[in-house]
Amino acid sequence: MPAIQIRPVVAGDLPRLMGMDHSSSSEYVWQLELRREAGQTVATFRDVRLPRPIKLSYPHDPYALADIWKRMAMLLVAVADEEPVGYAVLVEHGLSAVWVTDLVVTPTWRRRGVASALLDSAREWADERGHRRLFLEMQSKNQPAIRLAQKHGFEFCGYNDHYYMTQDVALFFARAV
């Protein structure tokens, strides 16, 4: 297997990154249940196995990515054999936090350590700039991303209903840098 190199994106990478298959599949969903009782709202998430795997559409418009990327703090790209095979978008929030808003790996390179390498590089980038927390956001249906976050020591810290243009629930996970 070729070595994975993580580096900042260059202009020549952008067409390849936008053309990547951004979809994923999942056999589980974190199902949200809201209950309102005696002046309080209780939110519960249950890990529910689906009757069959579902294909998840990317929650952002892939054709608008280049415009969105211009406003981001950092765009890291994973490269193998001089070809981009994944990327991570980093956004700084204040002086203490960095959010990984997008973590994409081409299907043929999934489950081969690319996302882990991108997360490690994101953590190093945040640490070099003095940030204290690293956040991940993902769809509640994206079980592979949830498992990746948990594997890397991220803890569930919140959600937002109807967060994405697809109206999906966003889950937020965080860890110390």
LUMDREN-483155 format. One record per residue (C-alpha): x, y, z. Coordinates in Angstrom, 2 decimals, padded with zeros to 5 digits. Layout:
# LUMDREN-483155
NODE       c1       c2       c3
NODE        X        Y        Z
...
# end
This chain:
# LUMDREN-483155
NODE       c1       c2       c3
NODE   000.00   000.00   000.00
NODE   001.41   003.43  -000.91
NODE   002.23   005.83   001.89
NODE  -000.29   008.55   002.65
NODE   000.99   012.12   002.70
NODE  -001.07   014.87   004.37
NODE  -000.47   018.42   003.18
NODE  -002.32   021.70   002.64
NODE  -004.38   021.77  -000.54
NODE  -003.03   023.42  -003.69
NODE  -005.17   024.88  -006.47
NODE  -004.56   021.88  -008.74
NODE  -006.20   019.58  -006.16
NODE  -009.57   021.35  -006.17
NODE  -011.16   019.75  -009.27
NODE  -010.24   016.25  -008.02
NODE  -011.59   016.98  -004.53
NODE  -014.88   018.32  -005.86
NODE  -015.19   015.28  -008.15
NODE  -014.77   012.74  -005.34
NODE  -017.65   010.48  -004.39
NODE  -018.83   012.26  -001.23
NODE  -021.56   009.74  -000.42
NODE  -021.30   007.02   002.20
NODE  -023.38   004.12   003.41
NODE  -024.54   003.07   006.84
NODE  -026.29   000.17   008.54
NODE  -027.11   002.18   011.69
NODE  -028.54   005.55   012.62
NODE  -028.45   007.53   015.84
NODE  -032.19   008.00   016.19
NODE  -033.24   011.17   018.01
NODE  -036.19   011.06   020.41
NODE  -037.39   014.31   022.00
NODE  -039.69   014.26   025.03
NODE  -041.15   017.30   026.70
NODE  -042.04   016.77   030.34
NODE  -042.78   019.16   033.19
NODE  -040.94   022.17   031.83
NODE  -037.98   020.30   030.40
NODE  -037.03   018.73   027.12
NODE  -035.20   015.42   027.13
NODE  -033.22   014.37   024.05
NODE  -032.23   010.73   023.71
NODE  -030.19   009.10   020.96
NODE  -030.44   005.38   020.31
NODE  -028.14   003.40   018.03
NODE  -030.66   001.67   015.74
NODE  -029.78  -000.97   013.16
NODE  -031.52  -000.35   009.85
NODE  -033.26  -003.17   007.97
NODE  -030.82  -002.65   005.10
NODE  -027.84  -000.37   004.46
NODE  -028.69   003.11   003.25
NODE  -026.70   005.37   000.97
NODE  -026.12   008.79   002.49
NODE  -025.97   011.79   000.24
NODE  -023.36   014.36   001.06
NODE  -025.12   017.07   003.12
NODE  -023.48   019.97   001.26
NODE  -023.64   021.04  -002.38
NODE  -020.45   019.57  -003.92
NODE  -020.57   022.13  -006.74
NODE  -020.35   025.02  -004.25
NODE  -017.39   023.56  -002.36
NODE  -014.67   025.69  -003.98
NODE  -016.49   028.89  -002.95
NODE  -016.99   027.58   000.60
NODE  -013.37   026.46   000.88
NODE  -012.12   030.01   000.26
NODE  -013.52   031.01   003.68
NODE  -012.02   028.12   005.66
NODE  -008.94   028.27   007.88
NODE  -007.30   025.18   006.38
NODE  -008.00   022.49   003.84
NODE  -005.85   019.39   004.31
NODE  -005.54   016.82   001.55
NODE  -004.45   013.19   001.79
NODE  -002.34   012.12  -001.18
NODE  -001.31   008.62  -002.32
NODE   000.76   008.11  -005.48
NODE   000.46   011.86  -006.15
NODE  -003.38   011.60  -006.31
NODE  -005.72   013.16  -003.73
NODE  -007.62   010.40  -001.91
NODE  -009.27   012.43   000.86
NODE  -009.54   015.80   002.52
NODE  -010.53   017.58   005.73
NODE  -011.91   021.12   006.04
NODE  -010.92   023.01   009.21
NODE  -012.68   026.09   010.58
NODE  -011.39   028.15   013.48
NODE  -013.98   029.31   016.01
NODE  -012.56   031.92   018.32
NODE  -009.22   031.38   019.95
NODE  -009.82   027.95   021.40
NODE  -011.66   025.69   018.94
NODE  -011.24   024.14   015.50
NODE  -014.12   022.37   013.75
NODE  -013.64   019.65   011.16
NODE  -016.70   020.37   009.04
NODE  -015.91   017.92   006.24
NODE  -013.94   014.69   006.28
NODE  -014.08   012.90   002.93
NODE  -012.20   009.84   001.68
NODE  -012.68   008.24  -001.75
NODE  -014.47   004.87  -001.51
NODE  -011.47   002.82  -002.64
NODE  -009.34   004.32   000.15
NODE  -011.84   004.00   003.00
NODE  -010.95   001.79   005.99
NODE  -007.24   002.16   005.18
NODE  -006.29   004.84   007.71
NODE  -006.75   007.93   005.53
NODE  -009.42   009.56   007.73
NODE  -007.36   008.77   010.84
NODE  -004.30   010.42   009.27
NODE  -006.36   013.49   008.37
NODE  -007.75   013.73   011.93
NODE  -004.24   013.41   013.40
NODE  -003.02   016.19   011.11
NODE  -006.01   018.37   012.00
NODE  -005.22   017.90   015.70
NODE  -001.55   018.81   015.10
NODE  -002.58   021.89   013.08
NODE  -004.93   023.02   015.87
NODE  -002.27   022.39   018.53
NODE   000.34   024.44   016.63
NODE  -002.07   027.39   016.69
NODE  -002.82   027.09   020.40
NODE  -006.36   025.76   020.13
NODE  -007.68   023.60   022.97
NODE  -010.63   021.69   021.44
NODE  -011.21   019.88   018.17
NODE  -014.81   019.32   017.05
NODE  -016.29   017.01   014.43
NODE  -019.71   017.35   012.86
NODE  -021.55   014.61   011.01
NODE  -024.99   013.37   010.00
NODE  -026.76   011.23   012.60
NODE  -027.05   008.51   009.93
NODE  -023.29   008.38   009.31
NODE  -022.33   005.41   011.49
NODE  -018.80   005.09   010.02
NODE  -018.04   008.70   010.98
NODE  -019.54   008.23   014.47
NODE  -017.37   005.15   015.03
NODE  -014.29   006.98   013.74
NODE  -014.92   009.85   016.16
NODE  -015.31   007.46   019.08
NODE  -012.19   005.52   018.08
NODE  -010.17   008.75   018.21
NODE  -011.39   009.77   021.66
NODE  -014.06   012.24   020.61
NODE  -017.09   012.44   022.88
NODE  -020.65   013.33   021.90
NODE  -021.29   016.95   022.90
NODE  -024.45   018.05   021.08
NODE  -026.71   018.02   018.09
NODE  -028.71   020.33   015.83
NODE  -031.94   019.20   014.24
NODE  -032.38   020.16   010.54
NODE  -028.78   021.43   010.41
NODE  -027.93   020.41   006.87
NODE  -029.63   021.42   003.63
NODE  -030.86   017.79   003.54
NODE  -032.69   018.54   006.83
NODE  -030.66   015.82   008.59
NODE  -029.68   015.98   012.24
NODE  -026.08   016.99   012.83
NODE  -024.14   015.36   015.64
NODE  -021.20   017.11   017.27
NODE  -018.27   015.35   018.89
NODE  -015.28   017.01   020.61
NODE  -011.96   016.18   022.20
NODE  -009.07   018.04   023.75
NODE  -006.27   018.88   021.36
# end
